[in-house]
Amino acid sequence: MPAESSMSPAPQNKASKTPELEVIELTTKLNNASHEYYILDKPTLSDTEYDKLFRRLQALEELHPELRQPDSPTLRIGTEPQSLLAKHTHLQPMLSLGNAFDDKELKDWEDRNIRLLGGSAQLSSSGYVTELKIDGAAVSITYENGLLVRGSTRGNGTIGEDITPNIRTVRDVPLRLKGNFPTGQIEVRGEIYFPFDQFEKMNNERVKASEPVFANPRNAAAGSLRQLDPKISSSRPLRFYGYSAVTKDGDSLPFKSQWDLLQALSSWGIPTAPNKQLCYTMDEVIQWCADTEQKLRAELNFAIDGGVVKVNSLSLQSELGVVGGRDPRWAIARKFAPDIAETKLLAIEVNVGRTGQLNPYAVLEAVEIGGTTVRLATLHNQDIIREKDLRVGDIVQVKRAGDVIPQVIGPVPEKRDGTQKPWSMPSVCPKCGTPVVKDADLVAIYCPNLACGGRQLEAMVYFASRGAMDIRGLSYARIEALLANKLISDIGDIYSLTKESLLTLDGFKEKSAQNLYDAIQASKTQPLARLITGLGIPHVGEIAAKLLARHFGSMEALQSATVEQLEGVRGLGGVIAQSVNLFFNDTSTTALLNKLSAAGVNMVEAGAASSGGALAGQTVVITGTLPTLSRLAATELIESHGGRVTSSVSKATTFVLAGEEAGSKLEKAQQLNIEVINEADLFQRIGS
C-alpha cells in the first residue's frame, strides 16, 4: 500500500474528533487496509482513499508527535507476513517510496535534496533516471554465483515469504544469470505483474470453470505468487521486470549510477521495464511524466500507477540516505491519476450499431478516472455480461487508460447486499421494435430491419468517419440533426445536400455550411477501398476493403463477384466472402450504389490488383510522428507499394518506420534487432 508525503491537516472545529481519537482511528483503519492489501490480497480500500487517509495521519503526527501509536503505518513498511510459507530475510531492507502527486511536489523534492547537498551542481551532473511504477507484486530474487537460489515476497521490507518454487515458474526470471555477473550473493528486486490480455483470458477461463474471477491484475499476481502449490503459479502467465540489485554489504556492485545498473540487469538476462529514460533536468523529468501518463500508459499491456524518479548517481544516493529507515531521499514516486476506480452500475442499456448489432453499455454513477469523469462504459455483448456475472446495482471496477474507451473489469461481489438484479438482452430492437435475431455463433444479436433508425444513424456516422470517407465536419450531432429534419435518410442522400439546405439547420453559418459542403464534395474522390469500408459490410474492415478494392478494381466487378471468386482473394476467408456476396445481392444495396454513382462518388481503385511493388511481401509497423506523412497517409503509401502495415512489432516484422516521440514499439524493435528506418529512408526505398 503506497505511503504518502505530508500535508497540512484540515482545521478542527468544535464538532470534530479530538486529535488523539482521530489518530487512533486512522491507525486502525490503515493497518486493516494494509493487511487486506498485502496479506489477504483482497483490498476493500482504494489506493486513492488510502493515500488521503495516510496523508491526514502524517499531518496529525507531525503536529502532535506524542500521539503517534506504536503500530502506526508511518513507522513501518508493509505488513508482517502471515502464511504457511517460510520466512526469508532480505540482504538489505526493501524500502518504500514517498509520493509526489503533481509537478510542484516533484520540484519541492528536488529543492530539499539541493539543500541537503549544499547546492545543485552535484544533482545537475548526476541527472535522474525515470522508470515506470508497475502496479504488481514486489519481489526479491537472490542469485549466488549466478544461480537462482531464493525468491521472496517483499513482506514487511525486512522479512518476506519464501516463494522460490513459484518464482521459478515465471518464465521471465532467468534461472542462471548471463554475461559478466557478480560472484557471491546478489539480490535482484523487481515486480511480478499480470499482462492485461492474459488477465482477461484467465478470468474468462475461470468463469467457464465456475471459479471466482480476480478483481484486478495486481491481486491476481500477488495471489499467484503465494500459492503453496507451484503448479498453480505455473498455470498463470506471470511476467517480471527488474529495477535494482543489492548485496549484503552494499559496496560490491561495480556501478556508479542507476542507469548503469539497469543496463547491467539487462545484460544479465533480467528484463527491465520499457520507457525508462535518463534525464538531466527536472523539466525533462516532468515532461517524461506527462508523456507517460497521457500517451504511453494507454499503450501498455500492464498496469502502472505512476513513475519512479531516482537520483542517478549511486554515491549521491548514499549521501542523501533514508528518512526514518523508511523512505529513500534519493527516490520518489510520481503518482498518476488512477485508471481503475469503483462505482455503481446504475443500468445496462443498449444501442444499435451500423450493422444492426445490439451493443450493451453500462450506465455508471459518475466517477473520476484518470482525470476524466466517466458515466458510460462498454460491455461488448451479453455473453461477457453473463461471464462476468454483472448485475444492475453492482459495485463494479471500471478501467480507463489514456484515450481508451472505459471498460467494466468486473463486479465486486463482496459488496453485494441482495438488491442487485441480473440483466438480459431485450427481445425486440430498442429503436424500432423489430424482433431481434441471433447470428450463427450465438454471440451477437441483431436488429434485422435495414430501415431501423438506430442502424441508419450509426451507418452514416461510420461512413463519414476518418477511416472511411473522412468527411470533416459531419459529426454525430450534425447527422442527428439532418435525420431529424428529414434532409437525409441514407448515406446516399449526403451527396444531395447543398449549402442552402445546411443553412436551414440551427448552428450553421455561411462559413460552416460552405466548409461542410466542400468536405462532402471532396470525399467523392476517395479511393474505392475507403468507399467499401464506409458501406459498413459486416465483417469487412479497412484491411479487407483494401484487399477487395485492389483485387476487383471497380465497384461493378465487386458487385458481380461470386462467392467462389471472393474466396479466391488472398487474405479473405469464407465468412467474409459470404457476407460480401449477401450484401451486394440485396436490392437496397444496388439502389444505394446507384445513388452514390449518380452523385459522382469514385467507384474505381487506381492501384487495383497490384501484387508487386518495392515493398511486396514486407510487414511494416509505424510508430511516432513522421515529418510530412500522417499515419493514414503512410499506411496507404506502404500498401500501395505492396507492403502490409500491422499494429504490433513481432519477429515477422520486416522493418519499423519511426518518427518523433516513438514509444515502446521502437524499443521492442531494437530488442528484437528489427531494422528501423525514417520517412526519408521509406521514400528512397519506394523510389519517391
N, C-alpha and C positions, 0 to 999 in steps of 0.2 A: 504494500500500500504506500503510495507516494508521500514523502514528507514535504513540508512547505516552509517558505521563508516567512518572517514575521510581518505583522501589520498591526496598526493601532486598533484597540478594541472599541466597539461601539459604546457611546456614552451610556451610563447607567441612569435609570430613573427610579422613582420610589417603588414602582410595582415590579421592577426586575429582581432576579435572584441575586443573592449575595455572591461576591466573587468566589468564596470558598465552596459554596454549593455548586456553582456552575463549573468550577474546575473539577470537582469530584464527578459530576455527571458526564462532562466531556471525556474525562479519562476513561471512565467505564464504557461509554459508548464507542469510543475509538478503539479500545482494546478488543471489544467484542467484534467490531468490524474487521480488525486486523486478523483475528482468529478465523473468522469466516473466509477471509480472502486468502490467507496463506495456508491454513491447515485444512479447512473443510472444502476449499475450492468452490464455495457457494456464497459469493458476496451478496448481501442484501442492501448495502450502502454503495451508491455510485461513486466513482472517483471524484466527480465534481463536488458532491456533498461531503465526502471525506476531506477533501482539500480545504473546504470552507471551515469545517469544524476544527481541523488541525491548526489552521492559522489563528482561529479565535483562541484556542488553548495556548498557543505560543505567546500570543499578545498578553493574555492574562498572567502567564507565568513570568513574563518579563517585568510586568508592573508589580506583581506580588510573588517574588521568588520563594517566600516562606510557605506558600500554598502548594508548591509542586509536590505531587504524590510520588511515592517510591516506585510505582509501576507506571509512571507517565510515559506515553508513547514517544514523547520528545527526548527521552533518555536512552532509548534503545533502538535497535534495527530489527524490524520484522517481529517474529513470534517464535517461541521455543518449539522445536519440532516435537510432535507427539504422534507416534505411529509405531508399528512393529518393525520399521526399518532401523538398521543400526545407525549410530551416530558417527559423524566424521568432523574432525576439527580442521578448519581451513589453515593453510600455511600462513596466511595473513587475513585479517578481517575483510569481509566483503562490505564495503561502505555503501551507504545510501547517498542520495544527491539532494541538495537544496533545489528549489524550483524558481524559475522566472516565468511570469505569465505575460510579459509584454516587453517591448524593446527598452523601455526605461529601466526595468528591473535588470535587464542584461547589462546596461551601461552602469548601473549602480554597483553591480557585482564587479565589473572591471575597475571602477573607481576605488572600491575597497581594496582590491589587490594592488593597485598602484600605490596607495598609501602604505600598505604593508611592506612593499618592496622599495619604498623610498623614491619612487619615480616611475615613469612609463617606459624608459629606454629598454629595460630587460624584456618587458612584455612585447614591445614593438619588434625586437629582434627574434623573439620566440615565435610569435603568432599563435593561432588557435587551430585546433582540429575539431571539425563538426562531424557528428555521426548521428545516424537515425536512432531514436529511442524506441526499440521494439517492445511491443506490449505482449510479452511472452512469460516464460518461467526462467528466472536466473539460475544458472548452474556454474559449478566449478569442476574442471576436469584435470586430474593430476596425471602427469606423464613422468616416468622415471627412465632416464636414458632413452627417451623417445618412445617408450611403450606406454599405452594407456593402462593405468593401474587402479584408478579410482574416479568415480563420478559422484557428485554430491549436489543436493539442493542448497539454496542459499541459507535456509533456516533462519537463525537469529543473527546471521552475519559472522558469527564466530564458529558456531557448530551447526552443521546441516545434517541431512539424512543421506545415508549411503545408497545411491541408486545405480551403482556400477553396471549391473546386468541390463538395466533399462537403457542407460546411456549407450551401451554397446550396440543397441538395436537402431540407433539414429544413424542413418547412412551418411549424413554429412560429417559426422565425427570420425576422424581418422583413428584407427586402432594403433597405428605407428606413424610418428611424425616423419616428414620428408626433409631433405636438404640439410642445411647446417644448423641443426637444433642444439640447444644447450644440453650438457650432460647433467646428471643428478636429477633432483626433483624440480618440476616446474608446474605451476597451477594455471591453467588457461581458464579465463572467465568468459561467459557469453550468455546468450539467450536461446532457449528452445522455443520454437514457435510452430503454429499450425497454419499452413497456407490457406487462404480463403477458399480456393476451389476444392481442395481436399477436405476442408472442414464441411463444406456444403454436401459433398459426396458422401462423407461418413455419416452425417446426420440423416441423409435420405436412406442410407442402408440400415441405420438403427431404427428408423420408423418402420421399414419393411419387416424388421425382425422383432417388432413390438418392444423395442428398448427405448428408454427415455433419451431425448436429444440433449446435446450440450447447449448451454446458453450462449457461449461465445468461444472464439478460438483460444483465448488465454486460459479459460477454465479447462478446455479440452487438453491443452498442452500440459498444464500442471497436473491434472488428474492422471494423464497417461504416464507421466514420469514416476508417480508414486504408487503405481500398481505393484503388488507383491509378486505377480506372475509376469515375467518378462515377455511371455508370448503375447500378452495383451498389448504391451507397449510396441512390440514388433509389428502388430497388425495395424498400427496407426502411423500414417506418413508424417512423422515429426521432422522438423528441419532445425538447423543450428547455425548461428552466426557468433563468432568470437569477437571480443573487443579489447581484451587486455591479458596480461600474463604476469605472474609474480613468483618469486622464490621465497624461501623461509627467511633468509637474511635481508632480502630486498636489494642487494647490491651486486648480484652476479649476472644480471642481464646486460649484454653489451650494447645498449641503446642509449641515445641521447635525447630522443624525442618520442612522443606518442605516435607520430606519423611513421617513424622508423619501425616502431613496434608493430603497427598494423601491417606494414609491408612484410615484416618477418613472419607474422602469423600466416599470411597468405603463402609465403614460401615454404612454410612447414606443412601445408595442406589444410590449414584451418580456414574455413570460409569466413569472410568478413562482409558486412552489410554494404549494399551499394550506396552511392551518392555521398560518400564521405568526402570531405574537402579540407584542404589546408588553406586557412585564411590568415592574412597578415594584419587586418584591421577589424575593429568591431563593426564597422559599416559593412564589410564583406560578410561577417557572421550574420548580421541582421538580414541581409539580402538572401543569404542561403536559407535562413529560417522561413522567410516569406515564400521563396520559390518552392521549398519542400512542402510547406503546409498548403499552399494554394494550387500547385501544379502536380508535383511528383506523387503526393500522397494518394491521389485518385488512381494512379497507375500501378501502385504496388499490389502484390498478391499476398500481403501480410499486414497485420495491424501495427501501427505506430501511434504513440500518443504524444510525440514531441521529438525534439532533437537534443543531443548532448553536446555541450561546448566544453572543451578541455584546453587548458594551457598546454602548448605543445612541448615545451622544454621539461624533461623529467627532473632536472636539477631544480628548476623553479617550482615544480610540483612539490618536491621535498621541502623547499624553503617555505612555501606557503602553508603546508601542513593541513591538519584536520581540525574542525571545530568540535570540541567536546567528545572526541573519539567517534564522531558520527558522520559529519558531512565534510568532504574534502573542500578546501577553499579554492582549489585549482580547477574544479569542475562544477558545472551547473546544468540542470535540465531546463530547456526552454519548452514549456508545456504548450501544446496546441489545443485549440477548442476541440472538445470531444466529438468524434464522428459516430459514436454509438450512444444512444440515450433510451431511457424507458419512458413510455407514455401509455395512455389508454386508447384501445381500439374502439372507437365510438360506433362505427358501422362499416359494412363491406358493401360497396356499390359497384355498378357495372357500367362500362361504356362499350360502344360498338365500334370496332375498327374498320378500316377501309375495305377489308375482305369480308366483313360481316362477323368476324370473330368477336365473341363476348369476352371482354377483359375485366376481371375483377380488380378493384383497387381499395386500399384502406383509407378510411376517413379517421384521422387521429386527433386526439386532444393536442392542441398546439404545443410544440416542444422545440427548443433551440438546439440545433446540432451543427457543429462546425461553423458557427456564426450566422446561421440562417434559420429562420422559423419554418418548421415543417408541419404541414397539416394533412398531406396526402402521401401515400407510398404505394408502389407497385406490388401486386400479389401474383402476377403472371397468369395462373389458371386454377381451376377448382381442385385439381389433384394436389398441387402444392399446399393449398389451404388445408386440405384433408391430411396430408402427410405431416404438416407441422402442428396439426390439431389446434388451429386458430379458432377462437370463439369471440363473438361480439361481446365486448365488455372486458376482454382480457387486458392485463398489463403486458405490453409487448416491448421487445427490444428492436429499435429502428437504427439502421446504419445509413450514413450519408458521408461519402468521401469526395472532396472536391466538387466537381460538377455532376457527379453520378446521381441518377435518379434515386431518391430514398427507397430503401427496401426494408421490409419487415423480416428480421432474422428469425424470430420465433416468439412464442409466449413465455411468460414467467409463471409456470404452473403453481408454484408455492404461494403466489399472491392471489389465487382464485378464492372467491367467497361463496360460490354456488349460484351467483346471478348471471354468469356467462352463458351465452346461448350459441349452439352450433349454427353454421350457415350452409346454405345450399344454393346452387345456381338457379336462377329463375327459369321457368319452363317456357316463357314467351319473351320475345325481344322487348327490353325496357323502352325502346324508342318507337317501335311501330306496332307492337303487339302480335307479331307473327310467331307461331310456334317455332322454337329453336330446334336445331338438329346437331348430332354429334358427328365428328369426322371419323375416318376409318380407324385411327389409332386410339380413339376413345379419350383423348386428352382435350382437344379444343372443341368448343361449342359455338355454332354459327347461327346467325340470322340469315335465312336463305333469300330474303326479299331484296332483290337488286335495287329497288327504289327506296329502300329504307333511308330515312333522313340521316340517321347516325352514320351509315355507310357512306353516303354521298359527301357529308361534311369532311370526314376523315380522309376519304379518297382525294378530295380537292386539296386539302392541306398537304397531303403526301405528294401529289402531282406538282405543286408549286414549290416544294422543299428544295434545299440546296443540292442534295444528291440526285434530284430528278431534273425538272425543267428550270429550276433556280430562278423563279420569278420574284425578284426583290420587291418587297413592299406588300406582297399578297399574303398577309398574316392570317392567323386563325380567326382573330376578331373580325377582320375585314371580309373574310369568306362567310362568316356567320351573318354579317350584315347584308352581303349580296344575296344570300339564300333567303333571309327574312324578307327582303324587299322584292323577291322574285325576279331579280335581274339575271340569275343563272340557276340552272337545275342540274347540270352535269359539267364535267371538265371541258367539254367541247364549247360550252357557252362562254367560257372565259375569254375566248378569242373574238367574241361578238361585242365585248364591252367597248364603249367609246369614252372619250374624256368627258363628254356631256353627261353620259349616264352615270359616271362615277361622281360627278359634281352634285348629283341629286342626293347623295348619302351624307349623313352627318359626319363631320370631321374632315371632309375633303375640301381643299382649297385648290386654286388654279395650278400651283406648282406640284402639289402632292398627287393630284389627279393626272397631270401630264407625266410625272415620273413613273407612276404605276402603269399607265398606258404604254409608255416606251418600253418598260420592262417586259410587259406581255408580248409586245411585238418582237423584241429581241430574242425571246425564248423560242420563237418559231425556228430559229436556225440551230438549235441544239442538236447534237448528234443523235442518230436513231437510238443508240443504246440508252440515252437519257429518257427518250420518249417511252421506250419499252419499260424502263424502270418505273416511270411515273404512272403507267397504266395500272400498277398495283396487282399484277397477276400473282395469284397465290403461289408461294414457294420460289418466286423469281425476284432476286435482289439485284444489286448493281453488277456483281460478277457474272451471274447467269445472263443478265441482259446484254452485257458486252459480248459474251460468247455467241449469243443468238444473233446479235446485230452483225458481227463480223462473219459469221458462217453464212447467213442468208443474204445479207447485203441490202435488203429492202423490206419494208413492211408488207408489200404484196407477196413476196416469196415466203415470208414467215407465216402469213395468214393461210397460205395454201399448203403448208408443210404437213405431212402425215406424222403419226406417232412414231413410225419407224425412222423417218428422216430426222425427227427431233432427237430420238435416242442415239442417232449417229453422230451428234455433235459432241466432240470430245470434252469431257468435264461435266456433262449433264447426265442425270440419272433418269430412271423410268418414271419416278414420281413427278419430276419437273416436266418431262415430256408430256405426260398425261394432262397435267394442269394447263400447260400452254395450249395444247390441242383443244381442250374443253373450252378454254377462254375464247379462242378465236372462232370457234364454231357457234358461239352464242350470237343470235341476231342483234342483240343490243350492242355488242362489241362492234359489229360491222357498221351499224348506224353511227356509233361514236367515231370510229376511224374515218368514215366518210366526211363527217362534220369537221374533224381536225384537218384532213387533207384539203377540203374546200377552203379552209381558213388560211392555208399556206404553210402549215406546220411541216417541217422536214421529215420525209419518210425514207431517206436513203442514208446508208452508212458509208462514209468516204473511204475508210480503211478496211473494207469488208474482206473477209477470208484471207487476211494476211498472216500466214503461218511462219514467215521468215522474219528478217529484221536483225539489227545489230545485237539485240538483247534476247533473241529467241532462246527459249528454254531456261532462262535465268530467273531466279527468285530474288526479289529485292524488298528491303524494309526501309521505310523513310522515317527519319527522326529529326526533331529540331526545326528551326525556322530557316528556310532557304532564302538566298539573296533576292531572287526575282520570281521564283515559281511558288504558287500556293501549293498546299498538299494535294489538292484535287488535280491541279494542272500537271504536277509532277507525275502523279499516278497515271493520268491519261497519256502523257508523253512516253512513259516507260512501256505501257501496254500497247501503244501504237507501234512500237518497235519490237514487239514480240515478247516483252518481259511480263512477269507476273508479280504483283505487289501484295505482300502479306503484312499482317499487323505485328507479328512477333518474330524475334530472332531465334533461329534454331540451326542445327548442323546442315539443314537443307538450304539455308540462305546463301545466295551467291555473293552478294555484297550489300552493305548498308549505305544509303545515301544520307549523309548527316549535314545539318546546318547548325546555326547558332542555338545555344541552350539545349543541345542534345542531352537526353537523360539516360535512364537505365538501359535502354536498348543499345546505345553506343558502348556502354560498359560491358554488357553481355557479349557484344560482337568482339570486343577486344579480348575478353576471356576465352572465347572460342576460336580466336585467331582468324576471324572472318574479315575480309577486305572492307575497308571504309573509304568512301570517296566523297567528294564535294560536288556541288552543282556544275562547276566548270568541267570537272572530270566526266560528268554524265554527258554534257553537250559534246565533248570530244569523242566519246565512245559512239554516239549515235550520228556523228558527222554533222552536227548542227552548229 
